[in-house]
């Protein structure tokens, strides 16, 4: 079959203009992913006894921290792209052009989430368990932003779904043949599919095993990091290399180690089920209607008791 029929063409646009506002697909897809992750986390945490909407109090801290951390990690590991001779240092702030490292976002986002959890009274690990499937879904959606930015592809491939990269694209890898017959691995698709499968896996395992105390989040770290190692092994975009491995591979290895450590430690520390998603001394506020129902129930019980006592006094004994 003709490769040009089965291959994946690169998009020619990365944004649309809505009046005076320019909407970049990369930023839009990340935003959609964040919104869906919040909805999933709120639904899961509410079912486990959390107050509806309390997740927003946490993500208002986690999301800004995550964006800053993701950008910081990317810039540090791609230093020459921003500060080498001839580079534009101001491009550090143009996030819509791409460049949010997931592991940096996770690390800094966790700090923000910890602050939000402290303020709201939610257990930090309970929140991470609730949001874990949503994070994977957000990553699956966000990866398509790399497609519209024509970035993060892999080595040349003969597979039918190879990605076409325009030769005048600044991201076209140096040293590779300038030929229309050269196609590249669409690594963003591989990672997106891996993440989508992971979403289903997390939901199924959580339903069967009731993974709590941070163990579902730990499983997310392990699963995603394994896939990231596989994807990173065929990516050819510039990246810092330490001891022969790309920095993101080292980050993924660290993610697997952290995930395993959380499972081992939490299994030994908390062999019983998680009773509440709230920290000790905190609980969900009682809704007014619940309080009213409780009062009505108390009054009804009291009245019933009083009537029974009167009846026993009036009726003659047998």
ABEGO torsion letter per residue (X at the ends): XBAAAABBBBBABABBBBEABBBBAAAAAAAAAAAAAAAAAAAAAAAAGBBBGAAAAAAAAAAAAAAAAAAAAAAAAAAAAAABBGBBAAAAABAAAEGBBAAAAAAAAAAAAAAAAAAAGBBAAAAAAAAAAAAAAAAAAAAAAAAAAGBGBBBBBABAABBBBBAABAABBBGBBBBAABBBBBAAAAAAAAAAAAAAAAAAAAAAAGBBGGAAAAAAAAAAAAAAAAAAAABABBBBBBGGBBAAAAAAAAAAAAAAAAAAAAAAABABBBABABBBGBBBBBBAAAAAAAAAAAAAAAAAAAAAAAAAAABBBX
